[in-house]
Amino acid sequence: MVEFTPKLPIEKKNAIANLGAGLIEKVALKFSRNFWSKKTGGSDFFGRVPSSSSNRGSCGIFYDLSRKSTPKKSHVLMTVLTGELALQASSMSDIQIVQHVLDLLKGLFPGETMPKPDKYIVSHWGQDPYSGMAYSFVPLGSTGQDYDEIAKSLEDKLFFAGEATNRQFPQTVTGAYLSGIREAEKILMKKFEEEEGFL
């Protein structure tokens, strides 16, 4: 836990508390061949409707991340775990998570001989000691103003960047990147202003 001395202003603390900490985990599977395109019509993504609303976070969409420039060499599907399944994933091994995804794919492509994945990657944002989450979100009762409040620098000495400080592009790498540029510009402008006669 980060502790600030002196303490953060109450407005900033409230804004941080107002935003939610979203959790989403990703699973990418690399196969020796593409077994899904015939049924999906070559689409870059396809979805699945879970059997019950309690399973909504269980791989509702699959993205075809195969390289289009070398279609015979790279066959990659990625899906996301959200909701309860994302929370449960923290107590599951990567092999268990991958098997869960493979079982769902078998249900989507019955009769298809599905190869075992050559490689796989499973994210673990929920277990990351530095983030503990994937992205911010605006829960009921919060507003976009909370992003603006978190972004405010303190006395031109403490600057804040990250996707949770970018109201226009929250929940994205783009938002995090742009916020870093924004804060770097503030720091440079402050330095230039301190140099006598520079500006």
Buried (B, 14 or more C-beta within 10 A) or exposed (E): EEEEEEEBEEEBBEBBEBBBBBBBBBBBBBBEEBBBBEEBEEEEEBEBEBEEEEBEBBBBEBBBBBEEEEEEEBBBBBBBBBBEBBBBBEEBEEEEBBEBBBEBBEEBBEEEEBEEBEEBEBBEBBEEEEEEBBBBBBEEEBEEEBBEBBBBBEEEEEBBBBBBBBBEBBBEEEBBBBBBEBBEEBEEEEEEEEEEEEE
